[in-house]
Amino acid sequence: MSKLLAYFTRPSNILFALALVGIALLFTRHATLGRRLLAGSVIAMAIAGVLPLGSLLLAPLENRFPAWDSAGTSPAGIIVLGGAIEPEVSAARNVVALGGSAERMTEIAELARRFPDARIVFSGGNASMFGGPREADFAVRLWESFGIARARILIERDSRTTAENAWLTKALVQPKPGERWLLVTSSYHMPRAVGAFRRAGFEVEPFPVDWVSTGEPHMPGLPRSIAGGLNAIDTVSHEWAGLLAYWLAGRTSELFPAPAKSGACDGVRAADGCRR
């Protein structure tokens, strides 16, 4: 249901639907309303596609968690969230087809080399509304091609949402107190992912990748294309709406999760109801 709702609440889909309604109304007695709907939706799509609104709204999400601090003991494990592999294309072409979040998958090659004793975990099934091939099956194939031993790799292949990533991964790895676990996902997705893991009672250390915005305070450059601008708006609206939806549903520890502070409500106490 959440995937279906996300599809129909994407700004680009909404604006396109309004444009179609406007066109249909042109041939009725509500032609004036149709012209207004059509003109308004086209203008809105142009504004969203041409101006760097997506980058401006992505920056707070991407800047929420800094680059990982490697000081201290080596991590016991590294968790990579799904979303980077195109499972249908991979199955049809018999390859590992990566999408726009490829860094989630490729960063692991360096991390596995730096921390040879760390377990490598992939969490992700098929997020499609209709199911199908699962990302996890192709993740193993890709990582083995990087030279990572199969014995180090654990897969969780049933999750379809970020919340399920957290709960099912925790059940799979059974983290022990004092262990360090890295969480690798796109920087703009990290706040919601960390909140979900904290709610599950699994303390993780964010390792953000796949940066989109520069993070600088000045005005970002214009999108390279209208389609790219609309895609950025869709991405950022999905994340901000996801944070709110997770908060309302009790799937996250905080409305806008931030780096843990001493004495704060972190992952190990999330199960105690520390929701604020």
C-alpha positions as CSV (number, residue, x, y, z in Angstrom):
1,M,0.0,0.0,0.0
2,S,2.8,2.4,0.9
3,K,4.4,1.9,-2.6
4,L,1.1,2.5,-4.3
5,L,0.5,5.7,-2.3
6,A,4.1,6.9,-3.1
7,Y,3.5,6.4,-6.8
8,F,0.3,8.5,-6.9
9,T,1.7,11.2,-4.6
10,R,4.8,12.0,-6.7
11,P,4.6,15.7,-7.7
12,S,5.4,14.9,-11.4
13,N,2.6,12.3,-11.5
14,I,0.2,14.7,-9.8
15,L,1.0,17.6,-12.2
16,F,0.7,15.3,-15.2
17,A,-2.6,14.0,-14.0
18,L,-3.9,17.5,-13.6
19,A,-2.8,18.4,-17.1
20,L,-4.7,15.4,-18.5
21,V,-7.8,16.4,-16.5
22,G,-7.4,20.0,-17.9
23,I,-7.2,18.7,-21.4
24,A,-10.3,16.5,-20.9
25,L,-12.3,19.5,-19.5
26,L,-11.5,21.6,-22.6
27,F,-14.1,19.6,-24.5
28,T,-16.9,20.1,-21.9
29,R,-18.8,23.1,-20.5
30,H,-16.0,23.4,-17.9
31,A,-13.5,24.5,-20.6
32,T,-12.4,27.6,-18.5
33,L,-11.5,25.4,-15.6
34,G,-9.7,23.0,-18.0
35,R,-7.6,25.8,-19.4
36,R,-6.6,26.9,-15.9
37,L,-5.7,23.4,-14.8
38,L,-3.7,22.8,-17.9
39,A,-1.9,26.1,-17.8
40,G,-1.2,25.8,-14.0
41,S,0.1,22.3,-14.2
42,V,2.4,23.1,-17.2
43,I,3.8,26.2,-15.5
44,A,4.3,24.2,-12.2
45,M,6.2,21.5,-14.1
46,A,8.4,24.1,-15.8
47,I,9.2,25.8,-12.5
48,A,10.0,22.4,-10.8
49,G,12.0,21.2,-13.8
50,V,14.0,24.4,-14.5
51,L,14.8,25.8,-11.0
52,P,17.1,23.9,-8.6
53,L,14.3,23.4,-6.0
54,G,15.1,19.7,-5.7
55,S,18.8,20.4,-4.8
56,L,17.8,23.0,-2.3
57,L,15.4,20.7,-0.5
58,L,17.8,17.7,-0.7
59,A,20.6,19.6,1.0
60,P,19.2,19.5,4.6
61,L,18.6,15.7,4.2
62,E,22.1,15.1,2.9
63,N,23.8,17.4,5.4
64,R,22.0,15.8,8.4
65,F,24.7,13.1,8.9
66,P,28.4,13.9,8.3
67,A,30.9,11.5,6.7
68,W,31.7,8.5,8.9
69,D,34.4,8.9,11.6
70,S,36.6,5.8,11.5
71,A,38.2,6.5,14.8
72,G,37.9,3.7,17.3
73,T,37.5,-0.1,16.9
74,S,36.9,-1.7,13.6
75,P,33.2,-2.4,12.7
76,A,31.8,-5.8,13.3
77,G,29.7,-5.5,10.2
78,I,28.6,-3.3,7.4
79,I,24.9,-3.1,6.3
80,V,24.0,-1.9,2.8
81,L,20.4,-1.1,2.1
82,G,18.8,-2.0,-1.2
83,G,17.6,0.4,-3.9
84,A,20.7,0.4,-6.1
85,I,20.0,-2.7,-8.2
86,E,17.4,-3.0,-10.9
87,P,16.3,-6.6,-10.3
88,E,14.0,-7.0,-13.3
89,V,16.6,-5.8,-15.7
90,S,19.3,-7.9,-14.0
91,A,17.1,-11.1,-14.3
92,A,16.2,-10.4,-17.9
93,R,19.8,-9.6,-19.0
94,N,21.6,-12.0,-16.7
95,V,23.8,-9.2,-15.4
96,V,23.9,-7.0,-12.3
97,A,22.2,-3.8,-13.5
98,L,22.8,-0.8,-11.2
99,G,20.6,2.2,-11.0
100,G,21.1,5.8,-9.8
101,S,22.2,4.8,-6.3
102,A,25.1,2.6,-7.5
103,E,27.5,3.9,-4.8
104,R,25.6,1.9,-2.2
105,M,26.9,-1.2,-3.9
106,T,30.4,-0.1,-5.1
107,E,31.6,1.5,-1.8
108,I,31.5,-1.9,-0.2
109,A,34.6,-3.0,-2.2
110,E,36.8,-0.5,-0.3
111,L,35.1,-1.0,3.0
112,A,35.5,-4.8,2.8
113,R,39.2,-4.3,2.0
114,R,39.7,-1.9,4.9
115,F,37.9,-4.1,7.4
116,P,38.6,-7.7,6.4
117,D,36.9,-9.2,9.5
118,A,33.7,-7.3,9.2
119,R,30.5,-9.1,8.1
120,I,28.9,-7.7,4.9
121,V,25.1,-7.5,5.0
122,F,22.8,-6.7,2.2
123,S,19.2,-5.9,3.0
124,G,16.6,-5.7,0.2
125,G,14.0,-7.8,-1.6
126,N,11.9,-6.3,-4.3
127,A,10.1,-3.0,-3.6
128,S,7.9,-3.2,-6.6
129,M,4.1,-3.3,-6.0
130,F,4.0,-6.5,-8.0
131,G,7.0,-8.4,-6.6
132,G,9.5,-10.1,-8.8
133,P,13.3,-10.9,-8.7
134,R,15.0,-9.8,-5.5
135,E,17.9,-7.4,-5.2
136,A,19.7,-9.5,-2.6
137,D,20.3,-12.4,-5.0
138,F,22.2,-10.1,-7.4
139,A,24.1,-8.3,-4.6
140,V,25.9,-11.5,-3.8
141,R,26.9,-12.0,-7.4
142,L,28.3,-8.4,-7.6
143,W,30.2,-8.5,-4.4
144,E,31.8,-11.8,-5.2
145,S,33.0,-10.3,-8.4
146,F,34.8,-7.7,-6.2
147,G,36.7,-10.5,-4.5
148,I,34.6,-10.6,-1.3
149,A,34.3,-14.1,0.0
150,R,30.8,-15.6,0.0
151,A,31.3,-16.7,3.6
152,R,31.4,-13.0,4.7
153,I,28.2,-12.1,3.0
154,L,24.8,-12.2,4.7
155,I,21.6,-11.4,2.8
156,E,18.2,-10.3,3.9
157,R,16.0,-10.7,0.9
158,D,12.4,-10.2,2.2
159,S,12.3,-6.5,3.0
160,R,10.3,-4.1,0.9
161,T,10.5,-0.9,3.0
162,T,13.1,0.9,5.1
163,A,11.3,-0.1,8.3
164,E,11.5,-3.8,7.2
165,N,15.2,-3.4,6.4
166,A,15.8,-2.4,10.0
167,W,13.7,-5.1,11.8
168,L,14.7,-8.0,9.5
169,T,18.3,-7.1,9.5
170,K,18.4,-6.9,13.2
171,A,16.8,-10.4,13.4
172,L,19.4,-11.7,10.9
173,V,22.6,-10.4,12.5
174,Q,21.6,-10.4,16.2
175,P,24.0,-7.5,17.0
176,K,25.8,-7.7,20.4
177,P,26.2,-4.8,22.8
178,G,29.3,-2.8,22.1
179,E,29.6,-3.9,18.4
180,R,30.0,-1.2,15.8
181,W,27.7,-1.6,12.7
182,L,28.0,0.7,9.7
183,L,24.8,1.6,7.8
184,V,25.4,2.4,4.1
185,T,22.7,4.1,2.1
186,S,22.2,7.3,0.1
187,S,22.9,10.4,2.0
188,Y,19.3,11.8,1.5
189,H,17.8,8.6,2.7
190,M,20.0,8.3,5.8
191,P,17.8,10.3,8.2
192,R,14.8,8.0,7.6
193,A,17.0,4.9,7.6
194,V,18.7,5.8,10.9
195,G,15.4,6.6,12.5
196,A,14.0,3.2,11.4
197,F,17.0,1.3,12.8
198,R,16.8,3.2,16.1
199,R,13.1,2.4,16.4
200,A,14.1,-1.3,15.9
201,G,16.6,-1.0,18.7
202,F,19.6,-1.5,16.5
203,E,22.3,1.2,17.0
204,V,24.1,1.8,13.7
205,E,26.7,4.3,12.5
206,P,25.7,6.2,9.4
207,F,28.0,5.9,6.4
208,P,26.3,8.1,3.8
209,V,27.1,7.8,0.1
210,D,25.5,8.8,-3.2
211,W,25.6,12.5,-2.7
212,V,23.4,14.6,-5.0
213,S,23.7,18.2,-3.7
214,T,27.0,20.0,-3.1
215,G,26.0,20.9,0.5
216,E,27.3,24.4,0.0
217,P,25.1,27.4,1.3
218,H,25.1,29.2,-2.1
219,M,22.5,28.7,-4.7
220,P,23.0,25.4,-6.6
221,G,23.2,25.2,-10.4
222,L,20.2,24.7,-12.6
223,P,19.2,21.1,-13.4
224,R,20.7,19.7,-16.6
225,S,17.2,18.9,-17.9
226,I,13.6,19.5,-17.0
227,A,13.3,15.7,-16.5
228,G,16.2,15.8,-14.1
229,G,14.7,18.7,-12.2
230,L,11.4,16.9,-11.9
231,N,13.1,13.7,-10.8
232,A,14.9,15.6,-8.0
233,I,11.6,17.0,-6.8
234,D,10.1,13.5,-6.8
235,T,13.1,12.2,-4.8
236,V,13.1,14.9,-2.2
237,S,9.3,14.9,-1.8
238,H,9.4,11.1,-1.3
239,E,12.0,11.4,1.5
240,W,10.3,14.3,3.4
241,A,6.9,12.7,3.1
242,G,8.5,9.4,4.2
243,L,9.9,11.0,7.3
244,L,6.5,12.4,8.2
245,A,4.7,9.1,7.5
246,Y,7.2,7.1,9.5
247,W,6.8,9.5,12.4
248,L,3.0,9.3,12.4
249,A,3.1,5.5,12.1
250,G,5.7,5.1,14.9
251,R,8.3,3.6,12.5
252,T,11.0,6.1,13.4
253,S,12.6,7.2,16.7
254,E,12.3,10.9,15.7
255,L,10.6,13.1,13.2
256,F,14.0,14.2,11.7
257,P,16.7,11.9,13.1
258,A,20.1,13.5,13.9
259,P,23.5,12.2,14.9
260,A,23.3,10.7,18.4
261,K,24.5,12.7,21.3
262,S,25.6,11.6,24.7
263,G,22.6,10.9,26.8
264,A,20.2,11.3,23.8
265,C,17.6,8.9,22.7
266,D,19.7,6.6,20.5
267,G,19.1,3.2,19.0
268,V,19.6,1.1,22.1
269,R,16.8,2.8,24.0
270,A,14.4,3.4,21.1
271,A,12.3,0.4,22.2
272,D,11.6,2.2,25.4
273,G,9.4,4.6,23.6
274,C,11.8,7.6,23.3
275,R,9.8,9.3,20.6
276,R,10.1,13.1,20.3
